[in-house]
Amino acid sequence: AQRVTQPEKLLSVFKGAPVELKCNYSYSGSPELFWYVQYSRQRLQLLLRHISRESIKGFTADLNKGETSFHLKKPFAQEEDSAMYYCALLFSGGYNKLIFGAGTRLAVHP
Amino acid sequence: EADIYQTPRYLVIGTGKKITLECSQTMGHDKMYWYQQDPGMELHLIHYSYGVNSTEKGDLSSESTVSRIRTEHFPLTLESARPSHTSQYLCASSPRWNEQFFGPGTRLTVL
């Protein structure tokens, strides 16, 4: 079955420390993966997608098909990175839909 | 300004009442979605629409219904609200399947 797992509910780091938000997926097809972010009192928004191979706000994510992972990384965390982060998988069977993980709250302390 | 709107933002209502959660988008997107999200949990797709007069149920069973009479409008209705319906409801729209734009959400509490 298709599934997205984010093993950490909370990740707490100090400003300037490296950050890695973990995401693992289960999918038999060719995966298309995304990271969405929700800042305090703001709506959910797309952060980045793996097919774009882009770096947004210093974040990058690499798809590792061998490990079925799509971890989100940033070398130096900033306080403004504090937010909820959701990993999502595009499931293309039948009707296309996004399958979301439960989310990880990132707290960056000064 | 192109955006996606949801009203009300918060709703507290008694059991048995009929409610309609409004969702409108001015982005010109064909595809629209409703998700349900309990605190600390993942988003679950409950309804989606390819376009006008198209509605489908998502992968989470829901007693709610939706309609899509106009491209920009995708309301969700609960005929008889129950405490188990207490949740956050997120509306989204998409120009393509792989990118979705979300509204601010409606937090529903049924007493």
Backbone of each chain as ProteinMPNN parsed JSONL, in Angstrom:
{"seq_chain_A": "AQRVTQPEKLLSVFKGAPVELKCNYSYSGSPELFWYVQYSRQRLQLLLRHISRESIKGFTADLNKGETSFHLKKPFAQEEDSAMYYCALLFSGGYNKLIFGAGTRLAVHP", "coords_chain_A": {"N_chain_A": [[0.842, -1.192, 0.0], [0.31, 2.306, -0.536], [2.194, 4.659, 1.201], [3.304, 7.24, 3.409], [5.815, 8.0, 5.621], [6.726, 9.837, 8.375], [8.944, 9.816, 10.738], [9.502, 11.369, 12.984], [7.801, 13.367, 15.273], [8.473, 15.752, 16.373], [11.176, 17.921, 15.962], [13.851, 19.361, 17.398], [16.144, 21.936, 17.351], [19.138, 23.98, 17.584], [19.719, 27.33, 16.502], [21.644, 27.648, 13.562], [22.488, 25.044, 13.539], [22.706, 21.899, 11.746], [19.94, 20.532, 9.888], [17.797, 17.761, 9.481], [15.011, 16.45, 8.184], [13.147, 13.618, 8.297], [11.787, 11.421, 5.815], [10.083, 8.682, 4.677], [8.894, 6.477, 2.159], [6.385, 4.343, 0.732], [5.812, 2.772, -2.165], [4.878, 1.358, -5.218], [5.21, 2.23, -7.779], [6.753, 4.707, -9.964], [8.021, 7.161, -8.022], [6.779, 10.425, -7.166], [7.648, 13.093, -5.328], [7.096, 15.46, -2.646], [7.688, 18.307, -0.536], [5.801, 19.991, 1.805], [5.093, 22.978, 3.656], [4.063, 24.509, 6.686], [3.862, 27.466, 8.176], [3.527, 29.218, 11.316], [0.226, 30.221, 11.826], [-0.199, 30.46, 9.146], [-1.133, 29.277, 5.873], [-0.956, 25.948, 4.485], [1.731, 25.287, 2.283], [3.51, 24.691, -0.777], [6.844, 23.617, -0.563], [9.097, 22.352, -1.806], [9.777, 20.219, -4.656], [10.737, 16.988, -5.777], [11.351, 16.543, -8.46], [12.15, 18.923, -9.443], [14.589, 19.449, -8.457], [15.507, 21.54, -6.841], [16.655, 24.212, -4.673], [15.175, 25.596, -1.969], [14.823, 28.299, 0.109], [17.175, 27.501, 1.276], [16.807, 24.837, 1.765], [17.104, 21.447, 0.749], [16.234, 18.4, -0.919], [16.742, 15.048, -1.504], [15.864, 12.386, -3.573], [15.997, 9.07, -2.702], [15.871, 6.163, -4.077], [16.662, 3.596, -3.47], [16.669, 3.462, -0.697], [14.134, 4.239, -0.315], [13.534, 6.931, 0.432], [13.135, 10.445, 1.205], [14.473, 12.696, 2.374], [14.517, 15.876, 4.013], [16.751, 18.551, 4.01], [18.873, 20.971, 5.615], [21.694, 22.963, 5.883], [22.262, 24.927, 7.84], [20.243, 25.852, 10.277], [17.645, 28.304, 10.656], [15.851, 30.594, 12.795], [13.448, 31.327, 11.659], [12.755, 29.129, 10.237], [11.229, 27.514, 11.75], [8.412, 25.516, 11.884], [5.639, 23.467, 10.665], [6.303, 20.568, 8.841], [5.458, 18.732, 6.01], [5.715, 15.737, 4.298], [4.928, 14.529, 1.064], [3.46, 12.238, -1.217], [2.873, 11.657, -4.61], [0.332, 9.803, -5.814], [-0.34, 7.868, -8.519], [-2.268, 6.11, -9.365], [-5.409, 5.156, -10.722], [-6.988, 7.679, -9.784], [-5.153, 10.67, -9.656], [-3.565, 11.546, -6.685], [-2.483, 13.193, -3.701], [-0.601, 11.787, -1.114], [-0.178, 12.271, 2.217], [2.316, 12.556, 4.795], [2.369, 12.384, 8.427], [3.535, 14.623, 9.378], [6.183, 16.753, 10.646], [7.161, 18.69, 13.32], [9.279, 21.36, 13.304], [11.38, 22.958, 15.461], [13.289, 25.713, 15.958], [15.695, 26.946, 17.989], [16.954, 29.947, 19.548]], "CA_chain_A": [[0.0, 0.0, 0.0], [1.06, 3.558, -0.583], [2.284, 5.237, 2.542], [4.393, 8.167, 3.688], [6.117, 7.96, 7.043], [7.634, 10.827, 8.954], [9.083, 9.168, 12.044], [9.64, 12.306, 14.106], [6.733, 14.372, 15.399], [9.099, 17.011, 16.75], [12.623, 18.005, 15.838], [14.245, 20.582, 18.073], [17.563, 22.224, 17.108], [19.552, 25.354, 17.822], [20.048, 28.131, 15.323], [22.955, 27.378, 13.008], [22.733, 23.601, 13.491], [22.129, 21.253, 10.562], [18.605, 19.962, 10.067], [17.376, 16.719, 8.554], [13.664, 15.961, 8.461], [13.1, 12.333, 7.611], [10.575, 10.995, 5.124], [10.184, 7.416, 3.945], [7.67, 6.21, 1.431], [6.132, 3.011, 0.205], [5.08, 2.968, -3.426], [5.384, 0.397, -6.196], [5.465, 2.885, -9.056], [7.812, 5.702, -9.966], [7.487, 8.149, -7.077], [6.964, 11.869, -7.289], [7.554, 13.49, -3.92], [7.032, 16.879, -2.343], [7.664, 18.792, 0.841], [4.954, 21.14, 2.08], [5.425, 23.608, 4.925], [3.032, 25.381, 7.256], [4.345, 28.357, 9.221], [2.502, 29.557, 12.299], [-0.872, 31.085, 11.388], [-0.239, 30.557, 7.689], [-1.664, 28.086, 5.242], [-0.025, 24.961, 3.948], [2.253, 25.708, 0.979], [4.545, 23.835, -1.339], [8.218, 24.057, -0.332], [9.858, 21.928, -2.981], [9.418, 18.928, -5.245], [12.007, 16.333, -6.104], [11.672, 16.579, -9.883], [12.734, 20.216, -9.781], [15.968, 19.459, -7.956], [15.756, 22.935, -6.49], [16.911, 24.547, -3.279], [14.278, 26.667, -1.578], [15.13, 28.793, 1.465], [18.325, 26.758, 1.769], [16.444, 23.436, 1.939], [17.199, 20.537, -0.372], [15.759, 17.045, -0.635], [17.155, 14.106, -2.535], [15.125, 11.135, -3.614], [16.831, 7.874, -2.657], [14.939, 5.07, -4.363], [17.118, 2.388, -2.793], [16.226, 3.526, 0.702], [12.771, 4.807, -0.366], [13.528, 8.083, 1.332], [13.138, 11.786, 0.602], [14.735, 13.52, 3.558], [14.676, 17.32, 3.797], [17.966, 18.949, 4.725], [19.364, 22.345, 5.554], [22.966, 22.923, 6.634], [22.28, 25.847, 8.985], [18.859, 26.223, 10.568], [17.316, 29.653, 11.1], [14.651, 30.605, 13.638], [12.261, 31.447, 10.8], [12.437, 27.816, 9.667], [10.308, 26.826, 12.659], [7.149, 25.288, 11.167], [5.278, 22.065, 10.425], [6.74, 20.124, 7.524], [4.766, 17.528, 5.575], [6.177, 15.054, 3.101], [3.772, 14.035, 0.322], [3.73, 11.363, -2.361], [1.833, 11.661, -5.625], [-0.088, 8.46, -6.173], [-0.88, 8.046, -9.859], [-3.176, 5.04, -9.755], [-6.836, 5.484, -10.694], [-6.999, 9.136, -9.853], [-3.94, 11.193, -9.031], [-3.817, 12.183, -5.404], [-1.346, 13.341, -2.808], [-0.654, 11.094, 0.174], [0.645, 13.056, 3.133], [2.76, 12.031, 6.072], [1.738, 13.013, 9.593], [4.17, 15.906, 9.635], [7.199, 16.948, 11.688], [7.295, 20.084, 13.762], [10.661, 21.8, 13.483], [11.535, 24.091, 16.37], [14.661, 26.203, 15.937], [15.87, 27.799, 19.162], [18.055, 30.912, 19.393]], "C_chain_A": [[0.879, 1.244, 0.0], [1.046, 4.206, 0.806], [3.457, 6.197, 2.609], [4.593, 8.195, 5.201], [7.097, 9.055, 7.407], [7.814, 10.411, 10.41], [9.143, 10.115, 13.231], [8.474, 13.269, 14.128], [7.334, 15.74, 15.684], [10.603, 16.892, 16.571], [13.03, 19.36, 16.382], [15.748, 20.781, 17.905], [17.856, 23.663, 17.495], [19.876, 26.021, 16.503], [21.477, 27.839, 14.879], [23.291, 25.9, 12.915], [22.156, 23.021, 12.201], [20.793, 20.603, 10.904], [18.388, 18.868, 9.032], [16.013, 16.217, 9.003], [13.461, 14.702, 7.629], [11.732, 12.046, 6.984], [10.884, 9.686, 4.418], [8.843, 7.121, 3.288], [7.594, 4.755, 1.016], [5.261, 3.172, -1.025], [5.691, 2.076, -4.481], [5.74, 1.04, -7.526], [6.65, 3.83, -8.974], [7.355, 6.886, -9.116], [7.74, 9.589, -7.511], [6.664, 12.436, -5.906], [7.697, 14.981, -3.728], [7.257, 17.097, -0.853], [6.772, 20.028, 0.884], [5.31, 21.672, 3.461], [4.257, 24.472, 5.38], [3.643, 26.171, 8.397], [3.184, 28.738, 10.13], [1.502, 30.559, 11.722], [-0.882, 31.32, 9.877], [-0.775, 29.253, 7.119], [-0.559, 27.167, 4.757], [0.428, 25.392, 2.55], [3.367, 24.784, 0.537], [5.925, 24.434, -1.055], [9.089, 23.649, -1.521], [9.382, 20.55, -3.438], [10.678, 18.285, -5.806], [12.351, 16.465, -7.578], [12.315, 17.905, -10.267], [14.198, 20.314, -9.36], [16.383, 20.873, -7.532], [16.104, 23.055, -5.019], [16.044, 25.754, -2.95], [14.559, 27.031, -0.129], [16.261, 27.986, 2.098], [18.067, 25.281, 1.988], [16.661, 22.667, 0.632], [16.638, 19.18, 0.056], [16.139, 16.161, -1.798], [16.354, 12.824, -2.432], [16.11, 9.977, -3.649], [15.918, 6.672, -2.842], [15.348, 3.783, -3.661], [16.634, 2.327, -1.355], [14.783, 4.007, 0.809], [12.633, 5.97, 0.603], [13.579, 9.384, 0.547], [13.33, 12.769, 1.757], [14.991, 14.971, 3.171], [15.847, 17.803, 4.64], [18.239, 20.435, 4.57], [20.619, 22.406, 6.405], [22.972, 23.796, 7.886], [20.865, 26.347, 9.246], [18.741, 27.664, 11.045], [16.027, 29.607, 11.924], [13.379, 30.647, 12.789], [11.919, 30.142, 10.08], [11.47, 27.03, 10.551], [8.925, 26.736, 12.016], [6.82, 23.806, 11.213], [5.662, 21.709, 8.999], [6.072, 18.792, 7.202], [5.415, 17.001, 4.292], [4.955, 14.479, 2.387], [4.218, 13.269, -0.911], [2.575, 11.462, -3.337], [1.556, 10.226, -6.047], [-0.85, 8.543, -7.475], [-1.881, 6.974, -10.275], [-4.628, 5.458, -9.688], [-7.056, 6.966, -10.854], [-5.754, 9.633, -9.149], [-4.287, 11.862, -7.712], [-2.517, 12.273, -4.624], [-1.598, 12.563, -1.52], [0.33, 11.783, 1.096], [1.121, 12.217, 4.305], [2.112, 12.815, 7.203], [2.38, 14.342, 9.961], [5.205, 15.866, 10.746], [7.243, 18.418, 12.041], [8.765, 20.376, 14.008], [10.665, 23.027, 14.371], [13.006, 24.486, 16.382], [14.801, 27.226, 17.049], [17.059, 28.73, 18.988], [19.298, 30.498, 20.167]], "O_chain_A": [[2.019, 1.234, 0.466], [0.014, 4.278, 1.474], [4.477, 5.995, 1.951], [3.643, 8.391, 5.959], [8.167, 9.176, 6.81], [6.923, 10.634, 11.23], [8.866, 9.713, 14.361], [8.181, 13.918, 13.124], [6.778, 16.765, 15.29], [11.22, 15.905, 16.969], [12.594, 20.393, 15.874], [16.538, 19.909, 18.268], [16.945, 24.463, 17.707], [20.254, 25.374, 15.527], [22.399, 27.787, 15.694], [24.278, 25.533, 12.277], [21.225, 23.586, 11.628], [20.549, 20.187, 12.037], [18.743, 19.019, 7.863], [15.882, 15.629, 10.076], [13.591, 14.725, 6.405], [10.683, 12.377, 7.537], [11.842, 9.599, 3.649], [7.789, 7.48, 3.812], [8.597, 4.043, 0.958], [4.126, 3.642, -0.947], [6.913, 2.041, -4.623], [6.488, 0.463, -8.316], [7.449, 3.767, -8.04], [6.382, 7.551, -9.473], [8.755, 9.917, -8.125], [5.562, 12.275, -5.382], [8.327, 15.676, -4.526], [7.047, 16.206, -0.03], [6.951, 20.975, 0.118], [5.769, 20.927, 4.327], [3.56, 25.082, 4.571], [3.914, 25.62, 9.464], [2.017, 28.6, 9.764], [1.884, 31.606, 11.2], [-1.502, 32.267, 9.393], [-0.854, 28.245, 7.821], [0.603, 27.556, 4.638], [-0.389, 25.81, 1.731], [4.067, 24.18, 1.35], [6.146, 25.623, -1.283], [9.73, 24.486, -2.156], [8.691, 19.83, -2.717], [11.584, 18.983, -6.261], [13.532, 16.496, -7.926], [12.96, 17.998, -11.312], [14.943, 21.16, -9.853], [17.484, 21.327, -7.841], [15.883, 22.138, -4.228], [16.165, 26.807, -3.576], [14.534, 26.172, 0.752], [16.298, 27.811, 3.315], [18.978, 24.538, 2.353], [16.424, 23.194, -0.455], [16.581, 18.863, 1.244], [15.882, 16.498, -2.954], [16.188, 12.255, -1.353], [16.965, 9.914, -4.533], [15.273, 6.215, -1.898], [14.497, 2.972, -3.297], [16.239, 1.27, -0.862], [14.267, 4.165, 1.915], [11.754, 5.995, 1.464], [14.002, 9.423, -0.608], [12.446, 13.569, 2.063], [15.599, 15.258, 2.14], [15.931, 17.507, 5.831], [17.898, 21.063, 3.568], [20.608, 21.942, 7.546], [23.611, 23.453, 8.88], [20.354, 27.183, 8.5], [19.616, 28.177, 11.743], [15.214, 28.696, 11.77], [12.357, 30.07, 13.162], [10.903, 30.063, 9.389], [10.953, 25.993, 10.136], [8.337, 27.753, 11.647], [7.594, 22.994, 11.72], [5.382, 22.459, 8.064], [6.108, 17.851, 7.996], [5.628, 17.744, 3.334], [4.036, 13.989, 3.044], [5.211, 13.606, -1.555], [1.416, 11.363, -2.935], [2.43, 9.531, -6.566], [-1.886, 9.203, -7.55], [-2.298, 6.941, -11.433], [-5.049, 6.057, -8.699], [-7.288, 7.448, -11.963], [-5.347, 9.061, -8.138], [-5.217, 12.666, -7.648], [-1.575, 11.519, -4.866], [-2.666, 12.665, -0.916], [1.522, 11.87, 0.8], [0.437, 11.297, 4.754], [1.396, 13.789, 6.968], [1.834, 15.1, 10.763], [5.119, 15.053, 11.667], [7.348, 19.28, 11.169], [9.413, 19.718, 14.821], [10.019, 24.027, 14.059], [13.866, 23.694, 16.769], [14.115, 28.248, 17.055], [18.054, 28.365, 18.363], [20.307, 31.202, 20.138]]}, "seq_chain_B": "EADIYQTPRYLVIGTGKKITLECSQTMGHDKMYWYQQDPGMELHLIHYSYGVNSTEKGDLSSESTVSRIRTEHFPLTLESARPSHTSQYLCASSPRWNEQFFGPGTRLTVL", "coords_chain_B": {"N_chain_B": [[-7.038, 39.624, -6.454], [-5.482, 36.56, -7.133], [-6.484, 33.761, -5.414], [-7.284, 31.351, -2.811], [-10.125, 30.751, -0.948], [-11.658, 30.19, 2.205], [-14.57, 29.811, 4.104], [-16.667, 29.4, 6.997], [-13.83, 30.423, 9.06], [-13.665, 29.386, 11.581], [-15.914, 27.267, 13.284], [-18.391, 26.514, 15.553], [-20.75, 24.267, 16.49], [-23.945, 22.733, 17.18], [-24.887, 19.275, 17.707], [-26.517, 17.554, 15.061], [-27.117, 19.668, 13.423], [-27.302, 21.144, 10.143], [-24.595, 21.88, 8.055], [-22.606, 23.972, 5.932], [-19.531, 24.187, 4.468], [-17.651, 26.637, 2.975], [-15.776, 27.002, -0.06], [-13.821, 28.785, -2.223], [-12.113, 29.661, -5.214], [-10.02, 31.858, -7.008], [-8.253, 31.344, -8.963], [-8.587, 30.102, -11.303], [-8.37, 27.373, -11.545], [-8.951, 23.989, -12.537], [-9.062, 21.651, -10.984], [-10.088, 20.645, -7.785], [-10.034, 20.097, -4.21], [-10.929, 18.478, -1.127], [-9.681, 18.112, 2.107], [-9.384, 16.337, 5.186], [-8.192, 16.881, 8.437], [-7.044, 15.782, 11.423], [-5.8, 16.936, 14.62], [-2.272, 16.888, 14.719], [-2.103, 14.835, 12.948], [-1.989, 13.15, 9.703], [-3.008, 14.627, 6.54], [-6.074, 13.771, 5.055], [-7.568, 12.843, 2.049], [-10.84, 13.622, 1.206], [-12.743, 14.399, -0.682], [-12.782, 15.144, -4.215], [-12.511, 17.008, -7.28], [-12.623, 17.089, -10.787], [-13.524, 19.07, -12.397], [-16.214, 21.257, -13.459], [-19.341, 19.918, -12.528], [-18.217, 17.502, -11.88], [-17.508, 15.258, -9.379], [-15.867, 13.353, -6.893], [-15.387, 10.759, -4.484], [-12.877, 10.655, -1.955], [-10.086, 8.908, -0.419], [-10.632, 8.619, 2.246], [-13.376, 7.689, 4.041], [-16.261, 9.649, 4.194], [-19.038, 11.353, 5.609], [-19.846, 13.608, 4.468], [-20.931, 15.705, 1.719], [-20.297, 17.027, -1.569], [-20.392, 19.634, -4.069], [-20.064, 20.843, -7.427], [-20.783, 23.241, -9.154], [-19.958, 25.552, -10.269], [-16.837, 26.582, -11.621], [-15.196, 27.942, -9.83], [-16.129, 27.367, -7.295], [-16.566, 25.206, -4.551], [-18.264, 23.785, -2.461], [-18.676, 22.119, 0.717], [-20.824, 19.927, 2.384], [-22.435, 18.975, 5.39], [-25.056, 17.07, 6.355], [-26.109, 16.416, 8.836], [-24.593, 17.261, 11.547], [-22.14, 15.702, 13.653], [-20.375, 14.948, 16.762], [-18.135, 13.407, 15.993], [-17.402, 14.519, 13.635], [-15.848, 16.63, 14.183], [-13.044, 18.457, 13.361], [-10.282, 19.639, 11.315], [-10.835, 21.159, 8.204], [-9.541, 21.276, 5.045], [-9.334, 23.019, 2.034], [-8.274, 22.747, -1.337], [-6.76, 23.677, -4.463], [-5.798, 23.025, -7.877], [-3.755, 23.483, -10.755], [-2.627, 21.478, -12.065], [-2.088, 17.978, -11.568], [0.078, 17.697, -9.839], [0.734, 19.844, -8.166], [-0.565, 21.58, -5.502], [-2.609, 24.151, -4.189], [-3.388, 25.554, -1.141], [-6.2, 26.472, 0.893], [-6.967, 28.536, 3.813], [-8.217, 26.939, 5.682], [-10.893, 25.431, 7.64], [-11.856, 25.247, 10.904], [-13.705, 22.983, 12.518], [-15.957, 22.421, 15.134], [-18.032, 20.207, 16.717], [-20.537, 20.066, 19.008]], "CA_chain_B": [[-5.833, 38.804, -6.296], [-5.758, 35.135, -7.253], [-6.328, 33.133, -4.098], [-8.281, 30.353, -2.46], [-10.778, 31.269, 0.246], [-12.524, 29.28, 2.932], [-15.373, 30.397, 5.177], [-16.011, 30.235, 7.992], [-12.541, 29.919, 9.507], [-13.964, 28.602, 12.782], [-17.346, 27.02, 13.438], [-18.804, 25.664, 16.668], [-22.153, 24.015, 16.201], [-24.509, 21.624, 17.924], [-25.175, 18.018, 17.005], [-27.739, 17.486, 14.28], [-27.274, 20.815, 12.524], [-26.758, 21.066, 8.785], [-23.588, 22.914, 7.836], [-21.911, 24.032, 4.646], [-18.224, 24.849, 4.479], [-17.469, 27.233, 1.661], [-14.436, 27.087, -0.635], [-13.817, 29.44, -3.519], [-10.778, 30.019, -5.708], [-10.009, 32.783, -8.153], [-7.023, 31.003, -9.672], [-8.928, 29.487, -12.583], [-7.974, 25.963, -11.547], [-10.017, 23.019, -12.76], [-9.098, 20.6, -9.973], [-10.256, 21.088, -6.403], [-9.956, 18.992, -3.263], [-11.186, 18.675, 0.303], [-8.945, 17.23, 3.008], [-9.7, 16.391, 6.607], [-6.972, 16.713, 9.217], [-7.135, 15.831, 12.881], [-4.564, 17.514, 15.173], [-1.098, 16.036, 14.776], [-2.235, 13.687, 12.046], [-1.832, 13.481, 8.291], [-4.18, 15.069, 5.803], [-6.745, 12.697, 4.323], [-8.423, 13.33, 0.978], [-12.208, 13.148, 1.361], [-13.462, 14.655, -1.935], [-12.066, 15.904, -5.209], [-13.291, 17.341, -8.475], [-11.818, 17.38, -11.98], [-14.071, 20.263, -13.037], [-17.64, 21.476, -13.244], [-20.211, 18.725, -12.533], [-17.426, 16.31, -11.573], [-17.119, 15.102, -7.978], [-15.501, 11.989, -6.549], [-14.987, 10.563, -3.087], [-11.47, 10.378, -1.741], [-9.779, 7.624, 0.191], [-11.162, 8.554, 3.604], [-14.82, 7.733, 4.0], [-16.8, 10.837, 4.851], [-20.48, 11.514, 5.462], [-20.099, 14.883, 3.818], [-21.125, 15.717, 0.273], [-19.781, 18.22, -2.233], [-20.953, 19.958, -5.372], [-19.192, 21.706, -8.252], [-21.643, 23.82, -10.18], [-19.128, 26.573, -10.903], [-15.405, 26.26, -11.539], [-14.508, 28.566, -8.701], [-16.817, 27.131, -6.033], [-16.561, 23.767, -4.215], [-18.718, 23.707, -1.07], [-18.81, 20.822, 1.396], [-22.019, 19.964, 3.239], [-22.771, 17.903, 6.325], [-26.507, 17.183, 6.572], [-26.403, 16.326, 10.265], [-23.267, 17.237, 12.17], [-21.938, 14.906, 14.866], [-19.055, 15.221, 17.368], [-17.066, 12.728, 15.245], [-17.028, 15.366, 12.494], [-14.932, 17.671, 14.662], [-11.761, 18.304, 12.669], [-9.982, 20.757, 10.429], [-11.13, 20.856, 6.811], [-8.714, 22.086, 4.157], [-9.683, 23.014, 0.621], [-7.11, 23.012, -2.181], [-7.01, 23.657, -5.898], [-4.594, 22.679, -8.613], [-3.807, 23.578, -12.214], [-2.15, 20.176, -12.521], [-2.207, 17.044, -10.455], [1.207, 17.569, -8.931], [0.945, 20.979, -7.27], [-1.828, 22.004, -4.931], [-2.621, 25.386, -3.42], [-4.316, 25.325, -0.045], [-6.881, 27.541, 1.59], [-6.565, 28.677, 5.211], [-8.83, 25.897, 6.498], [-12.014, 25.674, 8.557], [-11.791, 24.379, 12.084], [-15.083, 22.667, 12.907], [-16.202, 21.744, 16.411], [-19.436, 19.825, 16.881], [-20.756, 19.789, 20.434]], "C_chain_B": [[-6.222, 37.34, -6.356], [-5.483, 34.457, -5.914], [-7.377, 32.053, -3.935], [-8.81, 30.698, -1.068], [-11.64, 30.184, 0.881], [-13.266, 30.05, 4.013], [-16.348, 29.357, 5.699], [-14.634, 29.678, 8.351], [-12.71, 29.036, 10.742], [-15.473, 28.456, 12.884], [-17.563, 26.072, 14.603], [-20.307, 25.501, 16.544], [-22.644, 22.799, 16.978], [-24.802, 20.412, 17.058], [-26.512, 18.098, 16.273], [-27.946, 18.631, 13.311], [-26.702, 20.506, 11.149], [-25.76, 22.198, 8.605], [-23.023, 22.825, 6.428], [-20.629, 24.816, 4.829], [-17.944, 25.346, 3.06], [-15.991, 27.221, 1.247], [-14.555, 27.714, -2.009], [-12.388, 29.763, -3.918], [-10.915, 30.898, -6.95], [-8.76, 32.56, -8.986], [-7.314, 30.389, -11.036], [-8.556, 28.028, -12.68], [-9.185, 25.058, -11.78], [-10.175, 22.063, -11.584], [-9.196, 21.194, -8.571], [-10.403, 19.89, -5.486], [-10.434, 19.438, -1.882], [-10.397, 17.618, 1.07], [-9.496, 17.405, 4.421], [-8.429, 16.107, 7.382], [-7.276, 16.845, 10.691], [-5.8, 16.326, 13.436], [-3.429, 16.496, 15.241], [-1.111, 14.854, 13.832], [-2.075, 14.141, 10.603], [-3.137, 13.988, 7.691], [-4.764, 13.87, 5.06], [-7.676, 13.312, 3.286], [-9.829, 12.754, 1.15], [-13.052, 13.379, 0.107], [-12.522, 15.35, -2.912], [-12.943, 16.088, -6.45], [-12.341, 17.667, -9.618], [-12.251, 18.687, -12.626], [-15.555, 20.361, -12.758], [-18.414, 20.171, -13.443], [-19.452, 17.416, -12.327], [-17.089, 16.293, -10.092], [-16.863, 13.625, -7.708], [-15.157, 11.914, -5.066], [-13.507, 10.217, -3.016], [-11.262, 9.073, -1.014], [-10.191, 7.532, 1.653], [-12.672, 8.7, 3.517], [-15.347, 8.93, 4.785], [-18.303, 10.891, 4.61], [-20.842, 12.834, 4.796], [-20.335, 14.688, 2.324], [-20.589, 17.019, -0.286], [-20.537, 18.441, -3.525], [-19.984, 20.862, -6.106], [-20.021, 22.208, -9.431], [-20.902, 24.907, -10.952], [-17.667, 26.207, -10.692], [-14.785, 26.752, -10.246], [-15.05, 28.155, -7.341], [-16.944, 25.634, -5.757], [-16.988, 23.598, -2.754], [-18.853, 22.276, -0.569], [-19.954, 20.919, 2.405], [-22.089, 18.735, 4.127], [-24.241, 18.068, 6.681], [-26.861, 17.188, 8.056], [-25.075, 16.157, 11.01], [-23.261, 16.401, 13.443], [-20.574, 15.219, 15.458], [-17.895, 14.548, 16.63], [-16.627, 13.522, 14.02], [-16.085, 16.497, 12.91], [-13.545, 17.443, 14.077], [-11.441, 19.622, 11.977], [-10.208, 20.289, 8.996], [-10.363, 21.839, 5.93], [-9.18, 21.909, 2.722], [-8.428, 23.359, -0.173], [-7.546, 23.027, -3.639], [-5.706, 23.442, -6.63], [-4.772, 22.893, -10.103], [-3.372, 22.267, -12.857], [-2.264, 19.241, -11.333], [-1.099, 17.216, -9.422], [1.509, 18.806, -8.097], [-0.408, 21.475, -6.79], [-1.632, 23.255, -4.09], [-3.736, 25.275, -2.382], [-4.959, 26.609, 0.458], [-6.464, 27.567, 3.051], [-7.19, 27.651, 6.143], [-10.025, 26.383, 7.298], [-11.88, 24.692, 9.704], [-13.207, 24.202, 12.613], [-15.102, 21.932, 14.241], [-17.693, 21.477, 16.529], [-19.65, 19.378, 18.326], [-21.819, 18.722, 20.644]], "O_chain_B": [[-7.181, 36.92, -5.708], [-4.391, 34.568, -5.357], [-8.24, 31.859, -4.792], [-8.039, 30.91, -0.132], [-12.263, 29.374, 0.194], [-12.672, 30.84, 4.747], [-16.816, 28.513, 4.933], [-14.315, 28.552, 7.97], [-11.983, 28.058, 10.921], [-16.22, 29.395, 12.609], [-17.003, 24.977, 14.646], [-21.046, 26.484, 16.5], [-21.854, 21.945, 17.382], [-24.944, 20.515, 15.84], [-27.495, 18.632, 16.787], [-28.843, 18.582, 12.469], [-25.76, 19.727, 11.002], [-26.043, 23.343, 8.959], [-22.969, 21.755, 5.82], [-20.639, 25.959, 5.286], [-17.992, 24.589, 2.091], [-15.092, 27.402, 2.068], [-15.301, 27.231, -2.86], [-11.555, 30.097, -3.075], [-11.786, 30.705, -7.799], [-8.268, 33.48, -9.639], [-6.4, 30.177, -11.833], [-8.436, 27.492, -13.781], [-10.284, 25.322, -11.293], [-11.295, 21.702, -11.225], [-8.473, 22.129, -8.225], [-10.831, 18.814, -5.905], [-10.353, 20.613, -1.524], [-10.425, 16.428, 0.755], [-9.999, 18.466, 4.792], [-7.671, 15.202, 7.033], [-7.714, 17.899, 11.154], [-4.768, 16.155, 12.787], [-3.6, 15.389, 15.751], [-0.247, 13.98, 13.898], [-2.031, 15.335, 10.309], [-4.217, 13.805, 8.253], [-4.027, 13.056, 4.505], [-8.474, 14.194, 3.602], [-9.995, 11.537, 1.23], [-13.991, 12.622, -0.142], [-11.593, 16.05, -2.51], [-13.961, 15.42, -6.631], [-11.381, 18.419, -9.449], [-11.466, 19.339, -13.314], [-16.09, 19.633, -11.921], [-18.175, 19.426, -14.394], [-19.994, 16.339, -12.575], [-16.449, 17.22, -9.596], [-17.56, 12.757, -8.233], [-14.694, 12.889, -4.473], [-12.961, 9.568, -3.908], [-12.15, 8.222, -0.989], [-10.104, 6.455, 2.244], [-13.188, 9.689, 2.997], [-14.918, 9.181, 5.911], [-18.782, 10.519, 3.538], [-22.018, 13.132, 4.59], [-19.989, 13.657, 1.748], [-20.444, 18.002, 0.441], [-21.235, 17.552, -4.014], [-19.18, 21.56, -5.489], [-19.962, 21.673, -10.538], [-21.177, 25.152, -12.127], [-17.314, 25.589, -9.688], [-13.957, 26.073, -9.639], [-14.49, 28.553, -6.32], [-17.379, 24.877, -6.625], [-16.153, 23.299, -1.9], [-19.11, 21.35, -1.339], [-20.036, 21.872, 3.179], [-21.84, 17.612, 3.689], [-24.633, 19.09, 7.244], [-27.79, 17.874, 8.481], [-24.518, 15.061, 11.087], [-24.228, 16.386, 14.204], [-19.695, 15.704, 14.747], [-16.78, 15.069, 16.641], [-15.587, 13.225, 13.432], [-15.586, 17.235, 12.06], [-12.943, 16.386, 14.265], [-12.208, 20.583, 12.038], [-9.828, 19.18, 8.62], [-10.51, 23.055, 6.047], [-9.392, 20.789, 2.257], [-7.613, 24.17, 0.267], [-8.576, 22.456, -3.998], [-4.629, 23.652, -6.071], [-5.806, 22.534, -10.666], [-3.69, 21.977, -14.01], [-2.512, 19.683, -10.212], [-1.306, 16.914, -8.247], [2.497, 18.797, -7.363], [-1.294, 21.757, -7.597], [-0.638, 23.403, -3.38], [-4.876, 24.946, -2.708], [-4.351, 27.679, 0.451], [-5.691, 26.715, 3.489], [-6.743, 27.503, 7.281], [-10.16, 27.569, 7.596], [-11.803, 23.479, 9.508], [-13.828, 25.151, 13.093], [-14.372, 20.963, 14.452], [-18.511, 22.393, 16.453], [-19.019, 18.432, 18.798], [-22.124, 18.37, 21.784]]}, "name": "protein", "num_of_chains": 2, "seq": "AQRVTQPEKLLSVFKGAPVELKCNYSYSGSPELFWYVQYSRQRLQLLLRHISRESIKGFTADLNKGETSFHLKKPFAQEEDSAMYYCALLFSGGYNKLIFGAGTRLAVHPEADIYQTPRYLVIGTGKKITLECSQTMGHDKMYWYQQDPGMELHLIHYSYGVNSTEKGDLSSESTVSRIRTEHFPLTLESARPSHTSQYLCASSPRWNEQFFGPGTRLTVL"}
